[in-house]
Amino acid sequence: MNRLAHETSPYLLQHADNPVDWWPWSAEAFEAARAANKPVLLSVGYSSCHWCHVMAHESFEDRATADYLNEHFVNIKVDREERPDVDAVYMEAVQAATGQGGWPMTVFLTPDAEPFYFGTYFPPAPRHGMPSFRQVLEGVRTAWTDRRDEVSEVAGKIVRDLAEREISHQGAQPPGEQELAGALLGLTREYDAQRGGFGGAPKFPPSMVVEFLLRHHARTGAEGALQMAADTCERMARGGIYDQLGGGFARYSVDRDWVVPHFEKMLYDNALLCRAYAHLWRATGSELARRVALETADFMVRELRTGEGGFASALDADSDDGTGKHVEGAYYVWTPAQLAEVLGDEDAHLAAQYFGVTEEGTFEHGQSVLQLPQQEGVFDAERIESVKQRLLAARAQRPGPGRDDKVVAAWNGLAVAALAETGAYFDRPDLVEAAVGAADLLVRLHLDDHARLARTSRDGKAGANAGVLEDYGDVAEGFLALASVTGEGVWLEFAGLLLDHVLARFTDPETGALYDTASDAEQLIRRPQDPTDNATPSGWTAAAGALLGYAAHTGSEPHRTAAERALGVVRTLGPRVPRFVGWGLAVAEALLDGPREVAIVGPGAQDEKTATLHRTALLGTAPGAVVAVGTPESDEFPLLEGRPLVGGEAAAYVCRNFTCDAPTTDPVRLKSALGG
């Protein structure tokens, strides 16, 4: 029975024609398991996951395996990007039991959704000490049939252990100077001074840590923080993790040198990195940072924007290599012979030097991932640009990677913030328009009449799954950035509606702790809660940042208090595991700095002096500063109230907690006041 055919998730739709009798996550699936007295196979993955595709081809498309699954199990398929709550709860169990996790995630459950056996990818035949998937299925079936009491005991213990993992948060204070200095010291210890970044292989782009380092430098002047941020960004931009032809970043590097990426491109990575590089340019004037920010923004608009104005989730790592076989990286890699075929021998030799393409290859089968191993200045810029455009055009003729075109609210919020700010910094109104288009889609399609968010949409249709905390936090963050850039107070208003839900439905009123799901959401075996940043800001730290920004705009004491209480967890985690709370540390920097509130008042929207002061304010590096722009009569921004023109001219007011310095009409003085 094809139960996945009407789902909105591209990942679930990829499995709709499997011979496995899949169910989507639903109460009906567990009722069926109870009625049939069968265990549940829960398989969790996502559309651009390489090993998810491998296991699907090897096992879920295999008729004999499917027949066994259908006879002995109730089989549930989940897209982790649509149901991050389900994924988080069972991944916590997998990691606690095995010490590791990943996708595809394979979990066996009782009909009461209690887990009792775990794994990730299982091969079709025993390999490298791993049992085959069939062996696992047979072992689970035997245990379920012959040792049911033991299975129930294990499942009950796991659920009890998970319940005891509640985060202790009572009375925690936000981090101060000492904790932020300790976090910087911890990052210094883990910093790879030779290659940039933190830790060893695989190496992930530390976008949120970069934001913390930039804010810490802006507040304290610590040159070491700026150096780590700048060097890491340069190494990534010169490495294979960055698409040297089309812009945009891959998910991570499999090596320490940023050479060979895992080739999938995620919206969230590119949104976060676009913003980080734009902020690096704002702090240093780096031409490399400027180029990468703009190229990454253009990549998102060109390759991820959907027909409805939102942004698709991801591009696959795999694509057809020209023989009908799907191979990771096939779309992106080159051999010297392929360069010559497109460019001719002379320019191919130049391209090989410029991009580090060798006969031996830097990837597989003599293929190379394009890099920038040398300084660009030693090459003729016009000739290199011609080479890049010809290679890009030739690459476009290759079979492209698949696109997961569902729109995830949280990741679109990150894209709105990145595109709005990048467009404003570099005088690219088209990028600001793209940000507005995505924000309009979120309001039009994802928000219901009560300002509750749907997690996803696809093809202009909202999905059935409720938004989680990261959706509310990241979308509010995007709306706040858009309000500062456009001067349209409606975005501040929408952010406030979302944050009201954070206060009412996601926050523990006793402790200030935050939960990933709302108080009225579907009840799982535990209510997920995770303050650590991973590939994206955690819902906890994203909400803290948006609450603080909204409080700075409006003077709302409840929102500021909630932000301060939420940041208490960063006081504990920051010095211990700074790599995994980068956005929390960045928000803490904003709290210590104020954050500053900047009101730009002018006689009208077209006034040149108003525009100059507005741009100067946006380019200030003061951590987490918010900007409001309008006429003194405007009622769209509380910051503008009681702020008159000065001598009939546009003026800027720089404030903390709504207490302002003397206004200035001079952009140079404003720049100095904001660290720009």
NORURUR-V256214 format. One record per residue. N is the residue number from 1. RES is the residue in one letter. SS is DSSP state (A for helix, B for strand, O for the rest). Layout:
N:RES:SS
N:RES:SS
//
This chain:
1:M:O
2:N:O
3:R:O
4:L:O
5:A:O
6:H:O
7:E:O
8:T:O
9:S:O
10:P:A
11:Y:A
12:L:A
13:L:A
14:Q:A
15:H:O
16:A:O
17:D:O
18:N:O
19:P:O
20:V:O
21:D:O
22:W:B
23:W:B
24:P:B
25:W:O
26:S:O
27:A:A
28:E:A
29:A:A
30:F:A
31:E:A
32:A:A
33:A:A
34:R:A
35:A:A
36:A:A
37:N:O
38:K:O
39:P:B
40:V:B
41:L:B
42:L:B
43:S:B
44:V:B
45:G:B
46:Y:O
47:S:O
48:S:O
49:C:O
50:H:A
51:W:A
52:C:A
53:H:A
54:V:A
55:M:A
56:A:A
57:H:A
58:E:A
59:S:A
60:F:A
61:E:O
62:D:O
63:R:A
64:A:A
65:T:A
66:A:A
67:D:A
68:Y:A
69:L:A
70:N:A
71:E:A
72:H:A
73:F:B
74:V:B
75:N:B
76:I:B
77:K:B
78:V:B
79:D:B
80:R:O
81:E:O
82:E:O
83:R:O
84:P:A
85:D:A
86:V:A
87:D:A
88:A:A
89:V:A
90:Y:A
91:M:A
92:E:A
93:A:A
94:V:A
95:Q:A
96:A:A
97:A:A
98:T:A
99:G:O
100:Q:O
101:G:O
102:G:O
103:W:O
104:P:O
105:M:B
106:T:B
107:V:B
108:F:B
109:L:B
110:T:O
111:P:O
112:D:O
113:A:O
114:E:O
115:P:B
116:F:B
117:Y:B
118:F:B
119:G:B
120:T:O
121:Y:O
122:F:O
123:P:O
124:P:O
125:A:O
126:P:O
127:R:B
128:H:O
129:G:O
130:M:B
131:P:O
132:S:O
133:F:A
134:R:A
135:Q:A
136:V:A
137:L:A
138:E:A
139:G:A
140:V:A
141:R:A
142:T:A
143:A:A
144:W:A
145:T:A
146:D:A
147:R:O
148:R:A
149:D:A
150:E:A
151:V:A
152:S:A
153:E:A
154:V:A
155:A:A
156:G:A
157:K:A
158:I:A
159:V:A
160:R:A
161:D:A
162:L:A
163:A:A
164:E:O
165:R:O
166:E:O
167:I:O
168:S:O
169:H:O
170:Q:O
171:G:O
172:A:O
173:Q:O
174:P:O
175:P:O
176:G:O
177:E:A
178:Q:A
179:E:A
180:L:A
181:A:A
182:G:A
183:A:A
184:L:A
185:L:A
186:G:A
187:L:A
188:T:A
189:R:A
190:E:A
191:Y:B
192:D:O
193:A:O
194:Q:O
195:R:O
196:G:O
197:G:O
198:F:B
199:G:O
200:G:O
201:A:O
202:P:O
203:K:B
204:F:B
205:P:O
206:P:O
207:S:A
208:M:A
209:V:A
210:V:A
211:E:A
212:F:A
213:L:A
214:L:A
215:R:A
216:H:A
217:H:A
218:A:A
219:R:A
220:T:A
221:G:O
222:A:O
223:E:A
224:G:A
225:A:A
226:L:A
227:Q:A
228:M:A
229:A:A
230:A:A
231:D:A
232:T:A
233:C:A
234:E:A
235:R:A
236:M:A
237:A:A
238:R:A
239:G:O
240:G:O
241:I:O
242:Y:B
243:D:O
244:Q:O
245:L:O
246:G:O
247:G:O
248:G:O
249:F:B
250:A:O
251:R:O
252:Y:B
253:S:B
254:V:O
255:D:O
256:R:O
257:D:O
258:W:O
259:V:O
260:V:O
261:P:B
262:H:B
263:F:O
264:E:O
265:K:B
266:M:B
267:L:A
268:Y:A
269:D:A
270:N:A
271:A:A
272:L:A
273:L:A
274:C:A
275:R:A
276:A:A
277:Y:A
278:A:A
279:H:A
280:L:A
281:W:A
282:R:A
283:A:A
284:T:A
285:G:O
286:S:O
287:E:A
288:L:A
289:A:A
290:R:A
291:R:A
292:V:A
293:A:A
294:L:A
295:E:A
296:T:A
297:A:A
298:D:A
299:F:A
300:M:A
301:V:A
302:R:A
303:E:A
304:L:A
305:R:B
306:T:O
307:G:O
308:E:O
309:G:O
310:G:O
311:F:B
312:A:O
313:S:O
314:A:B
315:L:B
316:D:O
317:A:O
318:D:B
319:S:B
320:D:B
321:D:O
322:G:O
323:T:O
324:G:O
325:K:O
326:H:B
327:V:B
328:E:B
329:G:O
330:A:O
331:Y:O
332:Y:O
333:V:O
334:W:B
335:T:O
336:P:A
337:A:A
338:Q:A
339:L:A
340:A:A
341:E:A
342:V:A
343:L:A
344:G:O
345:D:A
346:E:A
347:D:A
348:A:A
349:H:A
350:L:A
351:A:A
352:A:A
353:Q:A
354:Y:A
355:F:A
356:G:O
357:V:O
358:T:O
359:E:O
360:E:O
361:G:O
362:T:O
363:F:O
364:E:O
365:H:O
366:G:O
367:Q:O
368:S:B
369:V:O
370:L:O
371:Q:O
372:L:O
373:P:O
374:Q:O
375:Q:O
376:E:A
377:G:A
378:V:A
379:F:O
380:D:O
381:A:A
382:E:A
383:R:A
384:I:A
385:E:A
386:S:A
387:V:A
388:K:A
389:Q:A
390:R:A
391:L:A
392:L:A
393:A:A
394:A:A
395:R:A
396:A:O
397:Q:O
398:R:O
399:P:O
400:G:O
401:P:O
402:G:O
403:R:B
404:D:B
405:D:O
406:K:O
407:V:B
408:V:B
409:A:A
410:A:A
411:W:A
412:N:A
413:G:A
414:L:A
415:A:A
416:V:A
417:A:A
418:A:A
419:L:A
420:A:A
421:E:A
422:T:A
423:G:A
424:A:A
425:Y:A
426:F:O
427:D:O
428:R:O
429:P:A
430:D:A
431:L:A
432:V:A
433:E:A
434:A:A
435:A:A
436:V:A
437:G:A
438:A:A
439:A:A
440:D:A
441:L:A
442:L:A
443:V:A
444:R:A
445:L:A
446:H:A
447:L:B
448:D:O
449:D:O
450:H:O
451:A:O
452:R:O
453:L:B
454:A:B
455:R:O
456:T:B
457:S:B
458:R:B
459:D:O
460:G:O
461:K:B
462:A:B
463:G:O
464:A:O
465:N:O
466:A:B
467:G:O
468:V:O
469:L:A
470:E:A
471:D:A
472:Y:A
473:G:A
474:D:A
475:V:A
476:A:A
477:E:A
478:G:A
479:F:A
480:L:A
481:A:A
482:L:A
483:A:A
484:S:A
485:V:A
486:T:A
487:G:O
488:E:O
489:G:O
490:V:A
491:W:A
492:L:A
493:E:A
494:F:A
495:A:A
496:G:A
497:L:A
498:L:A
499:L:A
500:D:A
501:H:A
502:V:A
503:L:A
504:A:A
505:R:A
506:F:A
507:T:B
508:D:O
509:P:O
510:E:O
511:T:O
512:G:O
513:A:O
514:L:B
515:Y:O
516:D:O
517:T:O
518:A:O
519:S:O
520:D:O
521:A:O
522:E:O
523:Q:O
524:L:O
525:I:O
526:R:O
527:R:O
528:P:O
529:Q:O
530:D:O
531:P:O
532:T:O
533:D:O
534:N:O
535:A:O
536:T:O
537:P:O
538:S:O
539:G:A
540:W:A
541:T:A
542:A:A
543:A:A
544:A:A
545:G:A
546:A:A
547:L:A
548:L:A
549:G:A
550:Y:A
551:A:A
552:A:A
553:H:A
554:T:A
555:G:O
556:S:O
557:E:A
558:P:A
559:H:A
560:R:A
561:T:A
562:A:A
563:A:A
564:E:A
565:R:A
566:A:A
567:L:O
568:G:A
569:V:A
570:V:A
571:R:A
572:T:A
573:L:A
574:G:A
575:P:A
576:R:A
577:V:O
578:P:A
579:R:A
580:F:A
581:V:O
582:G:A
583:W:A
584:G:A
585:L:A
586:A:A
587:V:A
588:A:A
589:E:A
590:A:A
591:L:A
592:L:A
593:D:A
594:G:O
595:P:O
596:R:O
597:E:B
598:V:B
599:A:B
600:I:B
601:V:B
602:G:O
603:P:O
604:G:O
605:A:O
606:Q:O
607:D:O
608:E:A
609:K:A
610:T:A
611:A:A
612:T:A
613:L:A
614:H:A
615:R:A
616:T:A
617:A:A
618:L:A
619:L:O
620:G:O
621:T:O
622:A:O
623:P:O
624:G:O
625:A:O
626:V:B
627:V:B
628:A:B
629:V:B
630:G:B
631:T:O
632:P:O
633:E:O
634:S:O
635:D:O
636:E:O
637:F:O
638:P:A
639:L:A
640:L:A
641:E:O
642:G:O
643:R:O
644:P:O
645:L:O
646:V:B
647:G:O
648:G:O
649:E:B
650:A:O
651:A:B
652:A:B
653:Y:B
654:V:B
655:C:B
656:R:B
657:N:O
658:F:O
659:T:B
660:C:B
661:D:O
662:A:O
663:P:O
664:T:B
665:T:O
666:D:O
667:P:A
668:V:A
669:R:A
670:L:A
671:K:A
672:S:A
673:A:A
674:L:O
675:G:O
676:G:O
//
